[in-house]
């Protein structure tokens, strides 16, 4: 029988907390004391935005089993709501920025409910088309409103986002979505993905859980939008078109539909890859596309499929392997 170092859920949470705390403190010190150049820090922040977007979309696409194609629309709603809030109030930064992010998340959540109620009655390609249509409607409306800056965009947004703040919201996003999926509500969401008719026959309110999961996914896209707005300081409706939605979906599909660690790694790799290929400026987009095509041909379920990483489980497996080797050597010695 394999002995485990981390037998209880509490011990595993403690291990994860320590690992996350060490990472957070290390990156905070790196950014505060300028131990990395500005370009590298910019890339880290962009990776953070994309991780939040990919993980949040994975809730709707991977765990719920739907195919929304308008995630950039919720990102834009969160970005503009948070930016307008920051420009309209005068509060201490420590209070104003978290409130702005929450305003962006809440606004995107409301839009997620409004759009989800009619859209989630459809499935597959039809759902993708209608969510894409709603996303384009949102973009066009923002582009024609005066208080959002219209086609000229919204400018002079306070710059509050940095590496520590971005990492904090990445941790919050992964923690909350992971715990949601592992709860009884998460099991209901997963059952809808596996067989919606059987779930409904078992007494699960499929409409309720589909709308809730879709709205929560939208809310975290709003968080990413709020961080994006307070980092870039300029918002242009053209930034949130179909290309952005497709880019986020590619991250989810590449990492694995239903794998949080897959979304984290694919978002990181797909953010870094165009930068690493800048030396091949004439061909880098071709190489980028070829990498995606090869992964889809040889690993159509994504890099990680539905696998999710467990730090405690990995450490237990590591020490179990060492014990097995030592016991094997001991038997050979006899």
Number of C-alpha atoms within 10 A of each C-alpha: 3 10 11 14 15 17 12 10 10 10 13 17 14 13 15 15 12 12 12 15 11 12 12 18 12 13 17 17 13 16 18 13 8 11 11 12 10 11 8 11 18 14 16 19 21 21 24 28 25 25 30 30 32 31 31 31 33 30 29 26 24 23 24 26 23 23 21 25 25 30 30 30 32 33 31 31 30 35 29 28 25 33 32 19 18 23 13 9 10 10 11 8 12 9 10 17 24 18 16 25 28 20 25 32 31 23 22 30 26 16 20 24 20 13 18 24 16 12 20 21 12 14 15 12 13 15 21 18 18 20 22 22 16 19 26 19 13 21 23 16 13 21 19 14 11 12 12 21 17 16 16 14 17 20 16 12 20 17 17 20 19 20 21 19 18 24 24 13 20 23 16 14 21 18 11 11 21 17 12 16 19 12 12 11 15 20 14 20 28 22 21 24 18 13 11 20 12 12 18 15 10 10 8 18 15 18 15 12 18 23 22 19 27 26 26 23 29 35 29 32 34 36 35 32 33 30 33 29 30 24 19 15 17 17 25 20 24 15 12 23 20 19 13 18 22 16 16 26 24 19 30 31 26 25 29 26 28 28 25 28 21 28 34 23 20 26 28 20 15 20 20 15 15 16 13 12 15 12 10 13 12 10 11 17 15 11 15 14 10 12 13 15 14 11 15 15 10 10 14 14 17 24 22 22 18 17 15 15 12 12 15 21 14 11 14 18 16 11 15 16 12 12 14 12 12 12 12 11 11 10 9 8 7 5
